């Protein structure tokens, strides 16, 4: 009977990653480090927040990260994948190898939070002057990983194993035709000489209340693919549309018809999917029908077969809808630039769940729904068993369902997330390095 009970317990753990574990406590060294570093991490985050930099432009951020790592006694490698910074902490005892990742880049968003340390930075993006803001929370990720690095270095003599610190640029995507992000770091041999057993990462998230953590084994975030469609017509005067071919009308029909790809052609009982048009540009004058219209957008999927079918359906819809108007369409899907779905290793997630519960309590760790947002952390997860989790960033008293989302100019981070993130990532790291929790 005892053996059956053990087997049943193991099976439940494997099938349901969010089984509560009451026997794992927060490590005292985690609590002590969090208390010692709390204000420092806040200060680091505010500095990064006031000085955001776009993807593949993270010069100041990378320099500050490297400077602080050197002050801790590390020898960081800089210039990885343009502005990436990598350092390795070698513990004083033998043990496993793990990697911890934080992203550093900001977004072309003009900040509207009214914070005293709000960004006033402007930069050029796609030929236009834009505001720059850490509207996704990467400033918090960078500061948190610096805090974890400081804590691990303070206990290095008694630390088993080795920890790779990955400060990654261009998670939001390098501006075309540049390369960047996790893809370029891996292409440059990030794991060639140091192959971790596991990779961990976190993301502050507006749809999660501050003080809570959301994680799930298996698929977590969607694959993301960028597309562009150019509809070619024939220019004519707006007063005589019959003398030309109107690409604006064709494009509007195309956009509407493309919505049936998900609503009528994709098997949504299998996995969710999204096709979104993000920008449309055509014409420069009110009374001239232009030659062409350009549209760009994104495709989000979880299932690889659905992903390829949606690619084919979008090309088909574009071509034939345009033809029905006497126009033509050229569709490009930048599949090589896209990110696959972020999939947490189920066994690793189940194993490390107690570490997260130890930090905030089992009632404050829950399984979120599938997220249609994308992350290039997914590329590390293709190489190594990985776990990626969300740390709540929306203050108490504000409904996460209606709070300004990540990427919003009003995205507001409760700095409690810095403390939770530091303790969670440190607890996970130490538990894994010391052979815990349940394997």
Secondary structure, DSSP 8 states (H G I E B T S, - for coil): -HHHHHHHHHHHHHH-TT----S----HHHHHHHHHHHHHHHHHHHHHHHT---TT--HHHHHHHHHHHHHTT---EEEETTTEEEEEEE-SEEEEEEEEEEE---BS----S--TT----EEEETTEEEE-B--SSHHHHHHHHHHHHHHHHHTGGG-EEEEEEEEES-TT---TT---HHHHHHHTTTTTS---SEEEEEEEEEEEETT-EE--SEEEE-EEEEEEEEEE-B-EETT-GGGSB-HHHHHHHHHHHHTHIIIIIS-TTT--EEEEEEEEE--SSTTEE-SEEEEEEEEEESSHHHHHHHHHHHHHHHHHHHHHTT-EEEEEE-GGG-B--EEE-HHHHHHHHHHHHHHH-GGGEE----B----THHHHHHHS-EEEEEEEEE-TTS-TTTS--TTSTT----THHHHHHHHHHHHHHHHHHTT-S--
